[in-house]
Amino acid sequence: MSSEIAEMCEINQEDGGWRIGAAVPSAQMNEHAGLKADWPGIVEGADLIGSTQIQGRATMAGNLCNAGPAADSVPAMVAAGAIVRVAGPSGSRDVPVEDIPTAPGKTSLAKGELVTSIFLPAKPPRSGSAYLRFIPRTEMDIAVVGVGITLTLDEAGTIAAASVALGAVGPKVIKADTAAKTLIGTKGDESTLEKLAAAASAAATPIDDKRGTAEFRKDVTGVLARRTAKIALARAKGEA
């Protein structure tokens, strides 16, 4: 059982980043001060998996391998550049998070393979991350839209790097590079955030379903992208 393999149940520092065992529950992540300080967006996403009781067992690896388009922990991991370590009959390999889900309920894992850990890279100075989602209720629901953003400022306070990932608005998580580029080279002012919102909405490819129309979900994607970027920017400045 994974709980009997120590390294799958631990959070350890590695090369300035964090290696999170595949069996580490989200509740354990939420209680880890160092991890929360470096990657608050990651912990925010993981903290939305199920109820408080479920979070004692629920893991990011399970959330990822379930391959649900609305998985809350996945957009923030993609935005952070997280890498998944996969073990199987042929050995181990490292895979970007976004390459694990391929379609609703389907993954790129081969027969006999399993995820053993997730690696979060070292957080560059003046960086911030955040995850927000929209749900019809106040809690315990599946995301209608989810947005994860990580950005880094240079010494002058200009956004030097950014990554935007969208959840629940496509058959799998969407790495919205065009949206991220609207942030780079700017101070994240209102006109920039308007461009970000438009680009994020354009990148979304939702369907109509009982949780909302495609038009509504594209609009919400832009709104959430703007709000998520504001939080990430404040964190990068040390203001939140």
N, C-alpha and C positions, 0 to 999 in steps of 0.2 A: 504494500500500500504506500502511496506517496507520502503519507504522514509519518512513515517509518524511515524515510530517506531525509536525513537532516538538511541537506542543502536545498531541498525543495520546499522547506518550511521556514527558511531564513531570509532576512533582508541584510545584505552585506554591501559595504563600499568596495568598488572595484574601478581602478583607473580614474578616480575622481567622480565616478558616477555611482549608480546603485544597481545591484543585481537582486531581483526579487524572485524567490522561488515560486514555482508554478502552483504550489499548494498554500501559499501565503494568503490568508483571507483578507478581505478589504478592511475588516475591523482592526486587524493587526497593523495594516498600513496607516490607518487613521490615527493610531496611537504612537506612530514613529515620528518623533519631532524632527529629526534630520531630513527624512524623506519629504515631510510636509513642507519644510522650509525651502527645499530645493525645487520640488515639483508639486506645487499646490494644485495645479490643474489636473494632474494625474490622480491625486488622492480624491479630489472633488468628484471625478468621474466614477472611480471605484466605490466611493461612498454612496452612490445612487443605485447600486445593484441590489435590488430587493429590499426587504424590510431589515430592521435592526437585528432580528433573530437570524435571518438568512445571511447577513453580512459576517456572521461568525464562521461561516463555511465558504461563502462565495468568493471566487478568485478572479483576477483579471484574465488569467489563462483560460479558465472555463468560459468566461464571458466572451473572450475572443474566439475560442474554438466552437462555440455554439453557432457562430457565423450569422447571428441575427443582425440585420442592417441597423437596428436601433440600439445596439449594445453601447451602454453609456461609457464604459472605460476606454473604448477603442479610439474615438476621435482625438482625445487628449494624448494618448500614446503615439498616434501617428504624428501629431503636431510636434511632439517632443523628439521624434526620430528614434523611437524605441526599437530595439532589435530582439527578436525571439530566438531562443536556442531550442532546436528540435533534435531529439535523439531517436534513433531507430536501428533497425538491423544492419544498416550500412554505416553506422557511426553517427556523429552529430554535425549539425550545420546551423549557421546563423542566418535568419531571414528577417527582412523588414516587416514590421507588424502589418502593414497594409497588404502584404502579399500572402497572408494566411487565409483570410476569407476570400472566396472567389465568387460566391453567389449566395442567396439566402439558404442557410443550412448546409452549405458546402465549403470545404477548405482545400488548401493545396497539400495538406498532410498526406503522405503515402501510407499504405497499409503497414501497420506495426510501428508507426511513428507517434511520438507524443511530445508536447511542449514541456521542457524541464525548468525553464526560467525566462524572465524578461529583463533585458538590460536597458536602463535609462542612462544615456550618456552624461558626462559631466556638464553641469549647467554653466554656461559662460557668464562672466560678470555682467551686471546690468541686464539680466534676463528676467522675463516674467511669463507665466503660463496661466491659463484659465480654461474652464469648461462650463458651459451653460446649456441647458436643454429646455424645451417647452413641452409641457404635458397638460392634459385637460384638467387634472386634479392637482392638489397641492403635493401629493407624494404617492408612492406605490403605483406607478403607471409606466407605460412604455413611451419613450420619447417620440414625439411627433417630428421634432427637429432637434439635433444636438450639434454644437459647434465647439471645437477645441482649437485654441490658438497659443502658439509660443512665439515670442519675439525677443530680440536683443538690441540694446541701444549702444551706440558708440559713445566716446567720452564727451561728445558735444550734445548728446541727447537725441540724436537722429537714429531712426530705426535702421539698423544695419543688416538684420536678418529676420525673417518671419516665416512661419509655417501655419497654414490654415487647413483644418480637416472637418468635414461635414458628415454627420451621422443621420440615419433614418430618412434620407432624401435620395436614395439610390439603392440598387441591389446590394451594394457593399459600401463601406466607408469611402468617401471621396476626398482625395488630397487635392485641394483647390489651389494650385500654384498661381494661377492668374490673380486670384483674390489676394494671395500673399504678396505678390509683386506690387500691388497698389499701396502697401504699407512701407515698403523698403525705400529708403532715401527721404522719408518724411518725418515730421514730428508727431504724426498721428492726430492732426487737427481735424476739425469737423468736415472740411471738404474731402480730406483723405478718407475719413470713415464713411462718407457717402459713397465714394468710389468702391471702397471695400464691400459695403452692403450690396451694391449693384452687381459686383463681380461674384460675390458669394451666391446671390440669388440666381444668377445666370449659370453658375456651375451646378446647381442642384437639379436633380432629375427625378423628382418624386412622382408618385402615382396618386390617383384619387382613391381614397379608401374611407372607412367609417370614421377615421380620426381627423380627416380634413381633406379638402381638395388639393390638387397639385398647385393651383394658383396660390392658395392660402399658405401652403408650406414653403413655397419659394419666397413669398413675402416675409414669412417668419424667419427664414434662413438669413435674410439680410439684416433684419432687426437684431437677431441674436449675435450675428458676426460683429456688428457694431458694438454691442454691449460687452461681448467677450473681449474684444480688443481693448476696450477702455480699462477693463480689470487687469488684463495682462500688462498693459502699459503702466498702470499705476504701480503694479508689483515690480516691474523693471526699474522704476524710479525710486523704489523703496518707500512708496507712499501707502501701501496696503499690505 
